[in-house]
Amino acid sequence: MKTGYPGMRRKRPRGHFELSRYIRLRKDSPGERIVNGVYFENPVFMLVLGMCPTLATTTSVTNAVGMGLSTTAILTMSNLFISLLRKVIPERMRMPSYIVIIASFVTIVDFLMEGFTPAMYQSLGVYIPLIVVNCIIMGRAEAYAGKHKPLEALFDGIGMGIGFTIALILVASVRELIGSGTWAGLPVMPESYEPVNIFVLAPGAFLVLAVFVAIMNRLHIGAARRDDEWDPSSKFVCGDCRNCTRVMNCSGKPAEDVIIAHSAYDIEHGIGERR
């Protein structure tokens, strides 16, 4: 049963951290796109995309940095070019065109790494060409770059790439520290430390990834953190606010009274411009 009156501030549950309460950015601005990719829609920890390189290349921090930076470069340039050509590409040729654009940048990065960083190229091996089918890149092309202006698409690619790189480094740091006693190849553990070899194998990758996903779910902001009595399923815009990962882009208001808000804090306190 709902209680209270319009404008009444709902008590915030103790122990709940809501980053959007402190970060309020204009929708699709460069800063919002970067923050969105790093935290709100982190491709690894929130969207659970790109699992193949995440699990396979995080045995060391060096490999994680190489994979993250190469993916960021390809994602950024692909987003930019797809956005520039979005009005030229026919609708029925959309997906093949995206694949050709992405494959072109993957080939360029592959040749550059082979020529300038041969050790990294050998270490990453087949996972560089496999970026062509990375669902993060194709997903951003389809969901964002093909529908937004070039500058917005560019920063969306940068934000998603940074978020992907940070996720790889975090997973790789834990796996390398526990599994090898080193960080980026440098010994950091005492000589008496016995490495736990399972962390450099596939089971360790799944275990570390699961812990980080659980932490992000615990910290994640939005309507999922509201009290259990709040049920928007019948009158709110999308009807699935509890599981929404796009709270920064959601008004959080009834369809007949939509307000352009910039964060969960704005939504809760009714701050924003009325459409």
C-alpha positions, -999 to 999 in steps of 0.1 A, spaced: 0 0 0 14 34 -10 16 61 16 28 97 17 19 128 -4 32 143 -37 66 158 -32 73 138 -1 109 127 1 113 89 4 138 77 29 169 63 13 179 29 26 211 30 46 242 15 31 230 22 -5 255 41 -26 240 59 -56 266 74 -79 240 93 -99 232 113 -68 266 130 -72 270 129 -110 245 149 -130 254 153 -167 234 163 -197 222 133 -218 246 124 -247 272 149 -236 308 138 -239 311 135 -201 279 115 -198 289 91 -225 323 84 -208 308 80 -173 281 58 -188 306 35 -204 329 33 -174 302 28 -147 265 28 -156 268 5 -186 302 -10 -182 303 -35 -210 319 -63 -189 305 -58 -154 270 -45 -162 262 -56 -198 283 -88 -196 296 -84 -232 330 -93 -246 334 -124 -224 358 -142 -248 386 -116 -246 378 -109 -210 383 -145 -199 411 -154 -223 434 -123 -222 433 -114 -185 460 -138 -173 483 -108 -171 479 -70 -168 501 -64 -198 478 -85 -220 448 -68 -206 461 -33 -213 470 -44 -249 436 -59 -256 418 -30 -239 436 -2 -258 433 -20 -292 396 -26 -287 392 11 -276 409 23 -308 388 1 -330 355 9 -311 361 46 -313 369 48 -349 342 24 -359 316 44 -340 327 76 -357 327 63 -392 294 44 -388 278 76 -374 292 97 -403 278 72 -428 245 64 -410 224 84 -436 242 69 -465 241 32 -456 208 15 -469 187 -1 -441 189 -35 -456 228 -33 -459 233 -20 -424 248 -51 -407 272 -60 -436 284 -24 -438 291 -23 -401 311 -55 -403 332 -42 -433 339 -9 -414 349 -28 -382 370 -53 -400 389 -25 -418 399 -9 -385 408 -43 -370 431 -50 -399 448 -16 -395 453 -22 -358 465 -58 -364 492 -46 -388 503 -17 -365 507 -41 -335 526 -66 -356 550 -39 -368 554 -18 -336 546 -42 -307 555 -77 -319 558 -91 -284 523 -80 -275 510 -92 -309 524 -126 -303 510 -127 -268 475 -118 -278 476 -140 -309 442 -148 -325 423 -125 -302 432 -94 -322 415 -106 -354 386 -118 -333 378 -82 -324 359 -82 -356 331 -103 -340 334 -86 -306 298 -81 -295 307 -48 -277 317 -32 -310 288 -45 -331 264 -38 -303 274 -1 -299 273 3 -337 238 -10 -339 224 5 -306 241 39 -306 265 49 -334 240 43 -362 214 65 -345 234 95 -332 256 123 -343 294 117 -349 306 135 -318 282 116 -295 291 83 -312 328 91 -308 326 97 -271 304 67 -267 331 46 -282 357 62 -260 336 57 -228 329 20 -237 365 14 -246 377 29 -213 352 9 -193 362 -23 -211 399 -16 -205 394 -9 -168 374 -41 -164 401 -61 -181 428 -45 -159 408 -52 -127 402 -88 -135 438 -93 -147 452 -77 -116 435 -101 -93 442 -131 -114 479 -123 -119 485 -113 -82 469 -145 -68 478 -168 -96 514 -157 -102 524 -134 -74 532 -106 -99 516 -75 -113 524 -66 -150 553 -90 -147 568 -74 -116 571 -95 -85 550 -80 -57 544 -110 -34 570 -122 -8 592 -151 -18 574 -174 6 541 -169 -13 527 -199 -30 507 -190 -62 472 -203 -65 474 -217 -100 437 -220 -105 435 -183 -109 455 -183 -142 431 -210 -155 396 -207 -168 378 -215 -135 397 -186 -118 387 -162 -146 350 -171 -140 354 -168 -103 370 -133 -104 346 -121 -130 316 -132 -109 330 -114 -78 333 -81 -98 299 -85 -113 284 -91 -78 302 -59 -65 289 -38 -94 254 -51 -89 256 -42 -52 268 -7 -60 246 -1 -90 223 28 -89 188 34 -101 153 23 -94 164 -11 -83 176 5 -51 142 19 -42 122 4 -14 102 -28 -21 68 -10 -19 75 10 -50 61 -7 -81 62 12 -114 53 -16 -137 18 -4 -144 22 34 -151 59 42 -157 74 47 -192 93 14 -197 77 -6 -169 109 -24 -158 126 2 -137 139 -23 -111 162 -40 -137 170 -9 -158 206 -1 -166 199 32 -183 187 52 -154 207 83 -166 187 83 -198 153 77 -182 128 103 -170 114 79 -144 80 96 -146 46 86 -158 42 87 -196 17 116 -194 41 137 -172 76 131 -186 104 152 -172 139 153 -187 161 144 -158 198 137 -157 202 113 -128 185 91 -103 188 119 -77 170 142 -101 143 116 -107 137 111 -70 134 148 -63 116 159 -94 144 180 -108 145 186 -146 128 203 -175 93 193 -184 88 183 -220 
